[in-house]
Amino acid sequence: MSPAQRLHILTQLNEAELDLIASDWQLFAHPHQWPPRFAASGAAWLTWLLIGGRGAGKTRAGAEWIRAQALGLPPLASEPAGRIALVGETEHDVREVMIEGISGLLAVHRRDERPLWTSSRKRLEWSNGAVAYAFSAEDPESLRGPQFCCAWSDELAKWRYADAAFDMLQFGLRLGSQPRQLITTTPRPSALIKRLLKDESCAVTRAPTRANALNLAPNFLQSVMARYAGTRLGRQELDGELIEDRPDALWTRALIEQCRIHDVPQLARIVVAVDPPVSSGKRADSCGIVAAGIASEGMIVVLADETIANASPSVWAAKAIALWRKLQADALVVEVNQGGEMVRSVIAQVDAGVPVTSVRASRGKYLRAEPVATLYEQGRVRHAGSFPALEDEMCDFGPSGLTSGRSPDRLDALVWAIASLTHGARGQPRVRGL
């Protein structure tokens, strides 16, 4: 039907019929709000872990799933669940978000099926006899004793006593033919969340905030994305990513966040550093392309990461030169350990007028990166905005390289750019604005 046809039909319906349509969750649910059929093992899941950004619709998904369990609504439930656990970070969160909230349990029911909420007894009662009990994760011992058919745990990553509360809940999930639980949370790299992600009986769905854009205020995404896009906080709270540091890495997320700026000072010299791949093709390393500049007082500013994957020499050379032109840079700094003359030749074929500064690695990647990491710790390096892929490599680079075993191409280019600015500048710098 066209929008006009749908509108015409809806205007002919009475209030009860409109209520019936509005209560059909399958019509409105986003894919991430609908439970998967199977866990990682291929069997039916016992735990559904819904990880999402702020406003991604996690609470609505949780409330709708519990409604279906309590009323025995197919396809989400085959029979009513008589006893249900609702566990939030605090009693206030259970009441204000999970039950009375705008997307909570009371809001998602039709008027004729809405359960009775008795706050003094911390319980919801449906007309068919199903009962949901409210628990605070602040009091894990309150979960010792009660038993349930299913459970909904909200914002598990924020629970102060997460392991204790979660464990007590598991012992109580022992009623019905197949006890199940739903966990809705914004991600944090807690040990419990990481264990659940590896659990073969757990099904995982993920969603960024933007997946639910139609149900958010029009200017919300624009304002928060402008402020937080690409930052650690934004990737966690908006993109729903699990961001963590490697213990032996040269950089930490907290250190990089302290280095972020939005107003670029006047720069005395700008370079574009290129870490060319040894080979080409789908399995070849990426070509690291990172630009940085230095101000007259010595502050170094990382300006761009244009690293490109699966590119032929002529393609990555053209991309590097395009960035050099865009920033009016002073030179291309190019590592020439592998095929030095070929690298110079490829760049010359694209633009013979580009000044190329050749650098050659005499030490390992980790030893070259250590002095650059020290400059960050001294507060002498700033990031002009956010560079998520580059910053991921920085926070995953330790003595043994990246945990993936791949080449740190972005990081190599960053190191060459900063090293050339601090030790390899030639001639008198000329001050310019960016």
C-alpha positions in Angstrom: 0.0 0.0 0.0 1.0 3.6 -0.5 1.4 5.9 2.5 -1.9 7.5 1.5 -3.7 4.2 1.4 -2.4 3.1 4.8 -3.4 6.5 6.3 -6.9 6.1 4.9 -7.3 2.7 6.4 -6.0 3.7 9.8 -8.5 6.6 10.0 -11.3 4.1 9.6 -10.3 2.1 12.6 -11.6 2.5 16.1 -9.5 2.9 19.3 -9.5 -0.8 20.1 -8.4 -1.7 16.6 -5.6 0.9 16.7 -4.5 -0.5 20.1 -4.3 -3.9 18.6 -2.1 -2.8 15.7 0.1 -0.8 18.0 0.6 -3.7 20.3 1.9 -6.0 17.5 5.6 -5.7 18.3 6.7 -7.7 15.3 5.4 -4.9 13.0 7.6 -2.2 14.6 10.7 -4.0 15.9 14.1 -3.3 14.4 16.1 -6.4 13.5 18.3 -6.0 16.6 15.3 -5.8 18.9 14.0 -9.2 17.7 15.6 -12.2 19.4 17.9 -14.5 17.3 16.8 -18.0 16.7 20.0 -19.7 17.8 23.0 -19.2 20.0 26.6 -19.4 18.8 26.5 -23.1 19.4 23.7 -23.6 16.9 21.3 -24.6 19.6 18.4 -22.6 21.1 19.9 -19.7 23.2 19.6 -19.5 27.0 20.9 -15.9 27.2 20.2 -13.1 24.7 22.7 -10.3 25.1 21.5 -7.1 23.4 24.3 -4.6 23.3 23.5 -1.2 22.0 24.2 2.5 22.1 22.2 5.1 24.1 18.7 5.3 22.7 19.1 2.2 20.4 15.8 0.8 21.7 17.2 -1.7 24.3 14.6 -0.9 27.0 11.7 -1.2 24.5 13.1 -4.6 23.3 13.4 -5.8 26.9 9.9 -4.7 27.9 8.3 -6.2 24.8 10.1 -9.5 25.4 8.9 -9.7 29.0 5.3 -8.8 27.9 5.4 -11.7 25.4 6.8 -14.1 28.1 4.1 -13.1 30.7 1.2 -13.4 28.3 2.6 -16.4 26.3 2.6 -14.5 23.0 4.0 -16.4 20.0 6.4 -16.4 18.4 8.4 -15.1 21.3 6.8 -17.5 23.9 5.0 -20.8 23.7 3.4 -20.5 27.1 3.0 -17.8 29.8 5.9 -17.5 32.2 4.5 -17.6 35.8 7.5 -16.1 37.6 9.8 -13.4 36.1 12.8 -11.5 37.5 13.5 -7.8 36.6 17.0 -6.8 37.7 18.4 -3.3 37.3 21.4 -1.5 38.6 19.3 0.0 41.5 15.7 -0.2 42.7 15.2 3.3 41.2 16.4 2.1 37.8 14.0 -0.9 37.8 11.1 1.3 38.7 11.8 4.4 36.6 13.2 2.7 33.5 12.2 -0.9 33.2 8.6 -0.6 34.6 7.4 3.0 34.6 9.7 4.4 31.9 8.5 5.8 28.6 9.6 2.5 26.9 9.0 0.3 30.0 6.6 -2.5 30.8 3.6 -0.4 31.7 3.9 1.6 28.4 4.1 -1.4 26.0 0.9 -3.1 27.1 -2.5 -2.4 25.7 -4.8 -0.8 28.3 -6.9 -4.0 28.7 -3.9 -6.2 29.4 -1.7 -3.9 31.4 -0.3 -5.5 34.6 -0.8 -4.0 38.1 2.3 -2.5 39.6 2.5 -2.5 43.4 5.6 -0.5 44.2 5.5 -1.3 47.9 5.8 -5.0 47.1 8.1 -4.5 44.1 5.9 -6.7 41.9 3.9 -6.6 38.6 0.9 -8.8 38.4 -0.9 -9.8 35.2 -4.5 -10.9 35.1 -3.4 -14.4 34.0 -1.5 -14.9 37.2 2.0 -14.1 35.9 4.1 -12.1 38.4 7.4 -10.1 37.8 9.5 -9.2 40.8 11.8 -6.2 40.9 15.4 -6.6 42.2 18.4 -4.3 42.6 21.8 -5.6 41.6 23.1 -3.6 44.6 21.7 -6.4 46.8 22.8 -9.8 45.2 21.5 -11.7 48.3 17.9 -10.6 47.5 18.1 -13.0 44.5 19.0 -15.9 46.8 15.9 -18.1 47.2 13.4 -16.9 44.6 12.9 -18.9 41.4 11.9 -17.8 37.9 11.0 -18.9 34.4 12.8 -16.0 32.8 14.6 -12.8 33.6 15.4 -9.4 32.2 18.6 -7.7 33.4 19.2 -4.1 32.3 22.6 -2.3 32.1 24.5 -5.3 33.4 27.8 -3.6 32.5 27.2 -0.9 35.1 26.4 -3.2 38.0 28.7 -2.7 41.0 28.4 -6.3 42.1 27.9 -7.7 38.7 29.3 -11.2 39.2 27.6 -11.8 42.5 24.2 -10.6 41.3 24.4 -12.4 38.0 25.5 -15.7 39.7 22.6 -15.5 42.2 20.2 -14.9 39.3 21.4 -18.0 37.4 20.6 -20.2 40.4 17.1 -18.9 40.4 16.4 -19.6 36.7 15.0 -23.1 37.3 11.2 -23.0 36.4 9.4 -23.9 33.2 10.5 -26.0 30.2 13.3 -23.7 29.2 14.4 -20.9 31.5 15.9 -18.0 29.5 17.2 -14.5 30.2 17.6 -11.2 28.3 20.4 -8.8 29.1 20.2 -5.3 27.7 23.2 -3.1 28.2 25.5 -0.4 26.9 28.9 -2.1 26.5 31.8 -1.8 28.9 34.8 -4.1 28.9 33.9 -5.9 32.2 35.1 -9.4 32.8 31.4 -10.6 32.9 30.5 -9.1 29.6 33.5 -10.6 27.9 32.7 -14.0 29.3 29.1 -13.8 28.0 30.4 -12.9 24.6 32.3 -16.1 24.5 29.5 -18.2 25.9 28.3 -20.8 23.4 24.8 -20.7 24.8 24.5 -16.9 24.4 23.0 -15.1 21.4 24.3 -11.6 20.7 22.7 -8.7 18.9 24.3 -5.2 18.5 23.0 -1.9 17.5 24.3 1.7 17.4 22.1 4.6 18.5 21.5 5.7 14.9 19.6 2.4 14.2 16.7 3.9 16.2 17.0 7.4 14.7 13.3 7.6 13.8 12.3 7.4 17.4 14.8 10.0 18.7 14.6 13.8 18.7 15.7 15.2 15.3 18.6 17.2 16.6 19.8 14.6 19.1 22.0 12.5 16.8 23.3 15.5 15.0 24.5 17.2 18.2 25.9 14.1 20.0 27.6 12.8 16.8 29.2 16.2 16.3 30.6 16.2 19.8 31.4 12.5 20.4 31.8 10.7 17.0 35.0 8.6 16.9 35.9 9.2 20.6 36.1 6.4 23.0 33.0 7.6 24.8 31.1 8.0 21.5 32.1 4.6 20.2 31.0 3.0 23.5 27.8 5.0 24.2 26.6 5.7 20.6 28.1 2.9 18.5 27.7 0.2 21.1 31.3 -1.0 20.7 33.2 -2.8 23.4 36.4 -0.7 23.8 39.2 -1.9 25.9 42.9 -1.3 26.4 45.7 -3.8 26.0 47.7 -4.0 29.3 51.1 -3.8 27.7 50.2 -1.3 24.9 52.3 1.9 24.5 49.1 4.0 24.4 45.9 4.0 26.5 42.5 5.3 25.5 42.5 7.7 28.4 45.8 9.2 27.2 44.5 9.7 23.7 41.3 11.3 24.9 43.5 13.9 26.8 45.3 14.7 23.5 42.2 15.5 21.5 41.7 19.1 20.2 39.2 20.7 17.8 41.0 24.1 17.1 44.2 23.6 15.1 47.0 26.1 15.8 49.1 27.7 13.1 51.6 25.1 11.9 55.2 25.7 10.9 55.6 22.5 9.0 53.3 19.8 7.7 54.2 16.3 6.4 52.3 13.4 5.0 54.0 10.1 6.0 53.5 7.0 3.9 54.2 3.4 5.0 53.9 1.5 1.7 52.9 -2.2 1.6 55.5 -4.7 0.3 52.9 -6.3 -2.0 49.5 -5.7 -3.4 46.3 -7.7 -3.6 43.5 -8.7 -1.2 45.9 -10.2 1.4 48.5 -7.4 1.3 49.1 -5.0 4.1 47.4 -1.6 4.0 49.3 1.5 2.9 49.6 3.7 6.0 49.0 7.4 5.1 49.0 9.8 8.1 49.5 13.6 8.1 50.9 15.7 11.0 52.2 19.2 11.6 54.3 21.0 14.1 53.5 24.4 15.6 56.2 27.1 16.2 56.2 26.3 19.9 56.8 22.6 19.3 53.3 21.1 19.6 52.7 18.3 17.1 49.2 17.9 15.7 48.0 14.7 14.0 45.8 16.0 11.1 44.5 13.0 9.1 44.6 9.3 8.6 44.0 8.4 5.0 45.3 4.8 5.2 44.0 2.7 2.3 43.7 -1.1 2.0 43.9 -3.4 -1.0 45.3 -0.6 -3.3 47.7 -0.8 -6.1 50.9 1.4 -5.9 49.4 4.0 -8.3 46.2 4.2 -6.2 47.9 4.7 -2.8 50.4 7.1 -4.3 47.6 9.2 -5.8 45.8 9.2 -2.4 48.9 10.3 -0.5 49.6 13.1 -3.0 46.0 14.3 -2.9 46.3 14.6 0.9 49.6 16.5 0.5 47.9 18.9 -1.9 44.9 19.3 0.4 47.0 20.2 3.4 49.6 22.2 1.4 52.2 20.0 3.1 55.9 20.5 2.9 56.9 16.9 2.0 55.9 13.3 1.6 57.8 11.2 4.1 58.1 7.7 2.7 59.7 4.6 4.2 61.9 2.9 1.5 63.1 -0.2 3.2 61.2 -2.3 0.7 61.7 -1.3 -2.9 62.9 2.2 -2.3 63.5 3.1 -5.9 60.1 1.6 -6.9 58.3 3.8 -4.3 60.0 7.0 -5.6 59.2 6.0 -9.2 55.5 5.4 -8.4 55.2 8.8 -6.7 57.0 10.5 -9.6 54.7 9.0 -12.1 51.7 10.6 -10.4 53.4 13.9 -9.7 57.1 14.4 -10.2 57.0 17.8 -8.4 56.2 16.3 -5.0 59.1 16.7 -2.6 59.8 13.2 -1.2 61.8 12.6 2.1 63.0 9.1 2.2 63.3 7.3 5.6 64.8 3.9 6.3 64.0 1.8 9.4 67.1 0.6 11.3 65.3 -0.5 14.4 62.2 -2.6 15.1 58.7 -1.1 15.1 58.3 -1.2 18.9 61.6 0.6 19.4 60.7 3.3 16.9 57.3 3.8 18.4 58.5 4.1 22.1 59.9 7.7 21.7 56.7 8.8 20.0 54.6 7.4 22.8 56.8 9.3 25.2 55.9 12.5 23.4 52.2 11.8 24.0 52.8 11.2 27.7 54.6 14.6 27.8 51.6 16.3 26.3 53.5 17.3 23.2 51.2 15.6 20.6 47.5 16.4 19.9 44.9 14.8 17.7 42.8 17.2 15.6 39.6 15.3 15.9 39.2 11.5 16.2 40.9 8.7 14.2 39.2 5.5 15.4 41.1 3.0 13.3 44.5 4.6 14.0 43.7 4.9 17.7 42.7 1.3 17.8 46.1 0.3 16.5 47.9 2.5 19.0 46.0 1.0 22.0 46.6 -2.5 20.7 50.3 -2.2 20.0 52.7 -3.9 22.4 56.1 -5.5 22.4 54.8 -8.4 20.3 53.0 -6.1 17.8 49.2 -6.1 17.3 47.2 -8.9 18.9 45.8 -9.7 15.4 49.4 -10.3 14.1 48.8 -7.9 11.3 51.2 -5.1 10.4 50.5 -1.8 12.2 50.5 0.2 9.0 48.6 3.3 10.4 50.8 3.4 13.4 54.0 3.1 11.3 52.9 6.1 9.2 52.1 8.0 12.4 55.6 7.3 13.9 57.3 8.4 10.7 55.3 11.6 10.5 56.0 12.6 14.1 59.7 11.5 14.0 60.3 13.5 10.9 58.8 16.6 12.5 60.8 16.3 15.7 64.2 15.2 14.1 64.0 15.3 10.4 62.8 18.8 9.3 65.0 20.4 6.7 65.4 24.0 5.9 63.7 27.0 7.6 60.0 26.4 8.6 57.5 28.8 7.2 54.4 29.6 9.4 51.0 29.0 7.8 47.5 28.5 8.9 45.6 25.3 8.2 
